[in-house]
Amino acid sequence: MTLADKLGSYLESLLTGQFVPIFWAGLGALLCFSLMIPLLVKWKRRYRELLVEHNIFREKIELEARFREEKINLLQAAGEDMRLQFRNLAHEIFDEKTRILTRQNSEKIDYLLKPYQEQLNSFRDRIETIFLEESRDHSSLKQELLNLRKLNDRINDEAVRLSRAISGDNRQQGTWGEIILERVLEHTGLRNGHEFETQTALRDDENRLLRPDVIIHLPDGKDVVIDSKMSLTGWSKYVNGDSESERQDGLNEHLRSIRSHLKSLSQKDYSSLKGLRTLDFVLMFIPIEGAFTSALQSEEKLLSEMYARKVIIVSPSTLLATLRMVEYFWQHERQSRNAVEIAERAGSLYNKLRGFLADMEKLGLQLDNCKDSYDRALNKLSQGRGNLISQAARFPELGVKVKEELSTMTADTNE
């Protein structure tokens, strides 16, 4: 039996026997499988396409996520850079303003203190000059006394010679006495028209005209009158007398002339002169040293009479010493006035300086407050959650159109 015959008989037995349902079921399954094969192929192809699309979409999403993250990082870096640049710029502006203000304050301080410094330097120079002059005056006091002695000797010699030449002429004697008094005044250091005046015409309460030879002004506002109209006729006879009796007669006449002039001066009420605050005594000047000493030595009562009539007799030496003391008092008065002026101006300078320092302290506090306000404003602008720069940096992400990014604008501003 051939193979075909065997196969045919097998199929016949299947179609006619107990395997008929199974056969038809297998045939149906085969037909269904043959129909499913194209669908499976199509589904597989679609699955592959979807898988490719999924991979592409996932890569796109990952790329966009990376791009967004990079953009956020760039914006954060730009915001931080802008914050640093803004802070640096603000600090530069603040430092520049501080330097300008410091320079202006320094200039104002120099402008305010320069006059006081000049005044202090002037006061210092003046005080040094005064002390140097006073030191020179003290050191030269001995020399001045020696010069005074020599001057008195010379004046005495000249007076003796001149008294011989002008004996008997009272007018010439008065003029000569005024000349000797003027020469003494020249060596006292007093200034004519300031510390003393000569030949001043004044009237008393009864409108009588008096003309003191010299008026010495004292530092306390008082005045001293000096009279030089002493007659020397008796002294001339005493000096030129040939015998002892003639000399004694001349000396007695000289004493009478002194007493007469004492009485005349005591009757003149210089204290009643208008514009004059004289002391209660007058200086009677005898231009010859010998005439002064001989009168005091020969008449002891002359001193008491002199004090009783409030008239003090002075010679060139005693008058020069007295007026030198007056000049010393004037120097001390001027120094005291300068010291008072220095103290007043120093007090004014101290008060001005104290007020200036108080203003500078207030200015420092205001600068500190200004810096604190600046730091708070900068923190609100660039630091902390929700600061202005971070909020403004998100506007482009939300679709806001801007011409330039914040980092670029900040860079341009810094440039």
C-alpha positions as CSV (number, residue, x, y, z in Angstrom):
1,M,0.0,0.0,0.0
2,T,1.3,3.3,-0.9
3,L,1.7,6.3,1.3
4,A,-1.1,8.1,-0.5
5,D,-3.3,5.3,0.0
6,K,-2.5,5.2,3.7
7,L,-3.1,8.9,4.0
8,G,-6.4,8.7,2.3
9,S,-7.6,5.8,4.4
10,Y,-6.5,7.8,7.5
11,L,-8.4,10.8,6.4
12,E,-11.4,8.8,5.6
13,S,-11.4,7.2,9.0
14,L,-11.1,10.6,10.6
15,L,-14.0,12.0,8.6
16,T,-16.2,9.0,9.3
17,G,-15.1,8.0,12.8
18,Q,-15.0,9.4,16.3
19,F,-12.4,12.0,15.5
20,V,-14.8,14.0,13.4
21,P,-15.5,16.7,16.0
22,I,-11.9,17.0,16.9
23,F,-11.0,17.5,13.3
24,W,-13.4,20.2,12.7
25,A,-12.3,21.9,15.9
26,G,-8.7,21.8,14.8
27,L,-9.6,23.0,11.4
28,G,-11.5,25.9,12.9
29,A,-8.7,26.7,15.1
30,L,-6.3,26.6,12.2
31,L,-8.5,28.9,10.2
32,C,-8.8,31.3,13.2
33,F,-5.0,31.2,13.6
34,S,-4.5,31.9,10.0
35,L,-6.8,34.9,10.2
36,M,-5.1,36.2,13.4
37,I,-1.6,36.1,12.0
38,P,-2.0,39.4,10.0
39,L,-3.6,41.1,13.0
40,L,-0.8,40.0,15.2
41,V,1.7,41.2,12.7
42,K,-0.1,44.6,12.4
43,W,-0.4,44.8,16.2
44,K,3.3,44.0,16.6
45,R,4.2,46.7,14.0
46,R,2.0,49.2,15.8
47,Y,3.5,48.3,19.2
48,R,6.9,48.9,17.8
49,E,5.8,52.3,16.4
50,L,4.3,53.2,19.7
51,L,7.4,52.1,21.5
52,V,9.5,54.3,19.2
53,E,7.2,57.2,19.7
54,H,7.2,56.7,23.5
55,N,11.0,56.7,23.5
56,I,11.1,59.8,21.4
57,F,8.5,61.5,23.6
58,R,10.4,60.5,26.8
59,E,13.7,61.8,25.3
60,K,12.0,65.0,24.4
61,I,10.5,65.4,27.9
62,E,13.9,64.6,29.5
63,L,15.6,67.1,27.1
64,E,13.0,69.8,28.0
65,A,13.4,69.0,31.7
66,R,17.2,69.4,31.4
67,F,16.7,72.6,29.4
68,R,14.3,73.9,32.0
69,E,16.7,73.0,34.8
70,E,19.6,74.6,33.0
71,K,17.5,77.7,32.4
72,I,16.5,77.8,36.0
73,N,20.2,77.4,37.0
74,L,21.1,80.2,34.5
75,L,18.4,82.5,35.9
76,Q,19.5,81.8,39.5
77,A,23.1,82.4,38.5
78,A,22.1,85.6,36.7
79,G,20.0,86.7,39.7
80,E,22.9,86.0,42.1
81,D,25.3,87.8,39.7
82,M,22.9,90.7,39.4
83,R,22.5,90.8,43.2
84,L,26.3,90.8,43.7
85,Q,26.7,93.4,41.0
86,F,24.0,95.5,42.5
87,R,25.5,95.2,45.9
88,N,28.9,96.1,44.6
89,L,27.5,99.0,42.7
90,A,25.5,100.2,45.8
91,H,28.6,99.8,47.9
92,E,30.6,101.8,45.4
93,I,28.0,104.5,45.4
94,F,27.8,104.5,49.2
95,D,31.6,104.6,49.5
96,E,31.9,107.4,47.0
97,K,29.2,109.4,48.8
98,T,31.0,108.7,52.1
99,R,34.3,109.9,50.6
100,I,32.7,113.0,49.2
101,L,30.9,113.7,52.6
102,T,34.1,113.0,54.5
103,R,36.1,115.3,52.2
104,Q,33.4,118.0,52.5
105,N,33.3,117.6,56.3
106,S,37.1,117.8,56.4
107,E,37.1,121.0,54.3
108,K,34.4,122.5,56.5
109,I,36.3,121.6,59.6
110,D,39.5,123.2,58.2
111,Y,37.4,126.2,57.2
112,L,35.9,126.5,60.6
113,L,39.0,125.8,62.6
114,K,41.5,127.9,60.5
115,P,40.5,131.3,61.9
116,Y,40.6,130.0,65.5
117,Q,44.0,128.3,64.8
118,E,45.3,131.6,63.4
119,Q,44.0,133.4,66.4
120,L,45.5,130.9,68.8
121,N,48.8,131.2,66.9
122,S,48.5,135.0,67.1
123,F,47.8,134.8,70.9
124,R,50.7,132.4,71.4
125,D,53.1,134.7,69.5
126,R,51.8,137.7,71.4
127,I,52.2,135.9,74.8
128,E,55.7,134.8,73.9
129,T,56.5,138.3,72.8
130,I,55.2,139.7,76.0
131,F,57.1,137.2,78.1
132,L,60.3,137.8,76.2
133,E,59.9,141.6,76.6
134,E,59.2,141.2,80.3
135,S,62.2,138.9,80.7
136,R,64.4,141.4,78.8
137,D,63.0,144.2,81.1
138,H,63.8,142.2,84.2
139,S,67.3,141.3,83.0
140,S,68.0,144.9,82.0
141,L,66.7,146.4,85.2
142,K,70.2,146.6,86.6
143,Q,71.5,148.3,83.5
144,E,68.5,150.6,83.5
145,L,69.4,151.7,87.1
146,L,73.0,152.3,86.1
147,N,71.9,154.3,83.1
148,L,69.5,156.2,85.4
149,R,72.3,157.0,87.7
150,K,74.5,158.2,84.9
151,L,71.6,160.2,83.5
152,N,70.9,161.8,86.8
153,D,74.5,162.8,87.2
154,R,74.6,164.2,83.7
155,I,71.3,166.1,84.3
156,N,72.5,167.4,87.6
157,D,75.8,168.6,86.1
158,E,73.9,170.3,83.2
159,A,71.4,171.7,85.7
160,V,74.2,173.2,87.8
161,R,75.8,174.8,84.7
162,L,72.5,176.0,83.4
163,S,71.3,177.3,86.7
164,R,74.4,179.5,86.7
165,A,73.7,180.7,83.2
166,I,70.0,181.5,83.8
167,S,70.2,182.7,87.5
168,G,67.6,185.3,88.2
169,D,65.4,184.6,85.2
170,N,62.3,182.8,86.5
171,R,60.8,182.4,83.1
172,Q,63.8,180.7,81.7
173,Q,64.1,178.6,84.8
174,G,60.5,177.4,84.3
175,T,61.1,176.6,80.6
176,W,64.3,174.8,81.5
177,G,62.4,172.7,84.2
178,E,59.9,171.7,81.6
179,I,62.7,170.6,79.2
180,I,64.3,168.5,82.0
181,L,60.9,167.0,82.8
182,E,60.3,166.2,79.1
183,R,63.7,164.4,78.9
184,V,62.9,162.4,82.0
185,L,59.5,161.4,80.4
186,E,61.3,160.2,77.3
187,H,63.3,157.7,79.3
188,T,60.3,156.2,81.2
189,G,58.8,154.2,78.3
190,L,55.5,156.1,78.6
191,R,53.9,157.4,75.4
192,N,52.8,160.9,75.0
193,G,49.1,161.1,74.2
194,H,48.5,157.6,75.7
195,E,50.0,157.2,79.2
196,F,50.7,160.9,79.7
197,E,49.7,164.3,78.3
198,T,51.5,167.7,78.4
199,Q,50.2,171.2,78.7
200,T,46.5,170.2,78.8
201,A,44.1,173.1,79.3
202,L,41.3,172.2,81.7
203,R,38.6,174.1,83.7
204,D,37.4,173.6,87.2
205,D,33.9,173.8,88.7
206,E,34.3,177.6,88.8
207,N,35.3,177.7,85.1
208,R,38.8,178.7,86.0
209,L,41.4,177.6,83.4
210,L,44.3,175.5,84.7
211,R,47.1,174.1,82.6
212,P,49.0,171.3,84.4
213,D,52.5,170.7,83.0
214,V,52.1,166.9,82.8
215,I,49.2,164.6,83.5
216,I,50.2,160.9,84.1
217,H,47.4,158.4,83.4
218,L,47.3,155.3,85.7
219,P,45.9,151.9,84.6
220,D,43.0,152.1,87.1
221,G,41.7,155.2,85.5
222,K,43.2,157.7,87.9
223,D,45.6,160.6,87.0
224,V,48.6,162.2,88.6
225,V,49.5,165.9,88.0
226,I,53.2,166.9,87.7
227,D,54.2,170.6,88.2
228,S,57.6,171.8,87.0
229,K,57.4,175.6,87.6
230,M,59.8,175.6,90.5
231,S,61.9,178.7,91.0
232,L,65.7,178.0,91.3
233,T,66.9,181.5,92.1
234,G,67.7,180.7,95.7
235,W,69.4,177.5,94.7
236,S,71.5,179.5,92.1
237,K,72.6,181.9,94.8
238,Y,73.5,179.0,97.0
239,V,75.6,177.4,94.3
240,N,77.2,180.6,93.2
241,G,77.8,182.1,96.7
242,D,81.3,183.2,97.4
243,S,81.0,183.1,101.2
244,E,79.3,180.8,103.6
245,S,76.8,183.5,104.6
246,E,75.9,184.1,101.0
247,R,75.4,180.4,100.5
248,Q,73.3,180.1,103.6
249,D,71.1,183.0,102.5
250,G,70.7,181.3,99.1
251,L,69.7,178.1,100.8
252,N,67.2,179.8,103.0
253,E,65.7,181.6,99.9
254,H,65.5,178.2,98.2
255,L,63.6,176.7,101.1
256,R,61.2,179.7,101.2
257,S,60.7,179.3,97.4
258,I,59.9,175.6,97.9
259,R,57.4,176.3,100.8
260,S,55.8,179.1,98.7
261,H,55.3,176.8,95.7
262,L,54.0,174.0,98.0
263,K,51.4,176.4,99.3
264,S,50.5,177.5,95.7
265,L,50.1,173.9,94.5
266,S,48.0,173.0,97.5
267,Q,45.6,175.8,96.7
268,K,45.0,174.5,93.2
269,D,42.2,171.9,93.3
270,Y,43.2,169.7,90.4
271,S,40.6,167.1,91.5
272,S,37.8,169.6,90.5
273,L,39.0,169.7,86.9
274,K,36.5,168.4,84.4
275,G,37.6,165.2,82.7
276,L,40.3,164.5,85.2
277,R,40.3,161.9,88.0
278,T,43.4,163.0,89.8
279,L,44.7,161.5,93.0
280,D,44.7,163.6,96.2
281,F,48.3,164.7,95.8
282,V,50.4,166.5,93.2
283,L,54.0,165.8,92.2
284,M,56.3,169.0,92.4
285,F,59.2,168.5,90.2
286,I,62.6,170.0,91.1
287,P,64.8,169.6,88.0
288,I,68.1,169.6,89.9
289,E,69.1,166.6,92.0
290,G,71.2,168.8,94.4
291,A,68.5,171.3,94.9
292,F,66.2,168.4,96.0
293,T,68.6,166.7,98.3
294,S,70.0,169.9,99.9
295,A,66.5,171.1,100.8
296,L,65.5,167.8,102.4
297,Q,68.7,167.5,104.3
298,S,68.7,171.1,105.6
299,E,65.0,171.1,106.6
300,E,63.6,168.0,108.4
301,K,60.1,169.5,108.7
302,L,59.8,169.9,104.9
303,L,58.6,166.3,104.6
304,S,55.8,166.7,107.0
305,E,54.8,170.0,105.4
306,M,54.9,168.3,102.1
307,Y,52.5,165.5,103.2
308,A,50.2,167.9,105.0
309,R,49.7,169.9,101.8
310,K,49.3,166.7,99.7
311,V,52.3,167.7,97.5
312,I,55.2,165.3,97.0
313,I,58.5,166.8,95.9
314,V,60.4,164.7,93.3
315,S,63.8,165.0,91.6
316,P,64.8,163.6,88.2
317,S,65.9,160.3,89.8
318,T,62.9,159.7,92.0
319,L,60.5,160.8,89.3
320,L,62.1,158.5,86.7
321,A,62.0,155.6,89.1
322,T,58.3,156.3,89.9
323,L,57.3,156.7,86.3
324,R,59.2,153.5,85.4
325,M,57.0,151.7,88.0
326,V,53.9,153.3,86.3
327,E,55.1,152.0,83.0
328,Y,55.6,148.5,84.5
329,F,52.0,148.7,85.8
330,W,50.8,149.6,82.3
331,Q,52.7,146.6,80.9
332,H,51.0,144.4,83.5
333,E,47.7,145.9,82.6
334,R,48.1,145.2,78.9
335,Q,49.2,141.7,79.7
336,S,46.1,141.2,81.9
337,R,43.9,142.5,79.1
338,N,45.5,140.2,76.7
339,A,45.1,137.3,79.1
340,V,41.4,138.1,79.5
341,E,40.9,138.4,75.8
342,I,42.7,135.1,75.3
343,A,40.5,133.4,77.9
344,E,37.4,134.8,76.3
345,R,38.4,133.7,72.9
346,A,39.5,130.3,74.1
347,G,36.2,129.8,75.8
348,S,34.4,130.8,72.6
349,L,36.6,128.5,70.6
350,Y,35.9,125.7,73.1
351,N,32.2,126.2,72.8
352,K,32.3,126.3,69.0
353,L,34.4,123.1,69.0
354,R,32.1,121.3,71.4
355,G,29.1,122.2,69.2
356,F,30.9,121.0,66.1
357,L,31.8,117.7,67.7
358,A,28.2,117.2,68.8
359,D,27.0,117.9,65.2
360,M,29.6,115.4,63.9
361,E,28.3,112.7,66.3
362,K,24.8,113.4,65.1
363,L,26.0,113.1,61.5
364,G,27.7,109.8,62.3
365,L,24.5,108.4,63.8
366,Q,22.6,109.5,60.7
367,L,25.2,107.8,58.4
368,D,24.8,104.6,60.4
369,N,21.0,104.8,60.1
370,C,21.4,105.4,56.4
371,K,23.6,102.3,56.0
372,D,21.1,100.2,58.0
373,S,18.3,101.4,55.7
374,Y,20.4,100.6,52.7
375,D,21.1,97.1,53.9
376,R,17.5,96.4,54.6
377,A,16.5,97.7,51.2
378,L,19.2,95.5,49.6
379,N,18.0,92.4,51.4
380,K,14.4,93.0,50.3
381,L,15.7,93.4,46.7
382,S,18.0,90.4,46.4
383,Q,17.9,88.1,49.4
384,G,15.4,85.9,51.1
385,R,12.3,84.0,49.8
386,G,10.2,86.1,47.4
387,N,12.8,88.8,46.9
388,L,12.2,91.2,44.1
389,I,14.9,90.0,41.8
390,S,13.8,86.4,41.9
391,Q,10.2,87.3,41.3
392,A,11.1,89.5,38.4
393,A,13.3,86.7,36.9
394,R,10.3,84.4,36.6
395,F,8.3,86.8,34.4
396,P,9.9,85.6,31.1
397,E,8.9,82.0,32.1
398,L,5.3,83.2,32.4
399,G,5.4,84.6,28.9
400,V,6.2,88.2,29.7
401,K,8.1,89.8,26.9
402,V,11.2,91.7,27.9
403,K,13.8,93.4,25.9
404,E,16.7,92.3,28.0
405,E,17.3,89.9,30.8
406,L,18.1,91.2,34.2
407,S,21.7,90.0,34.1
408,T,22.3,91.8,30.9
409,M,20.7,95.0,32.1
410,T,22.8,94.9,35.3
411,A,26.0,94.3,33.3
412,D,25.2,97.2,31.1
413,T,24.5,99.4,34.1
414,N,27.8,98.4,35.7
415,E,29.6,99.2,32.5
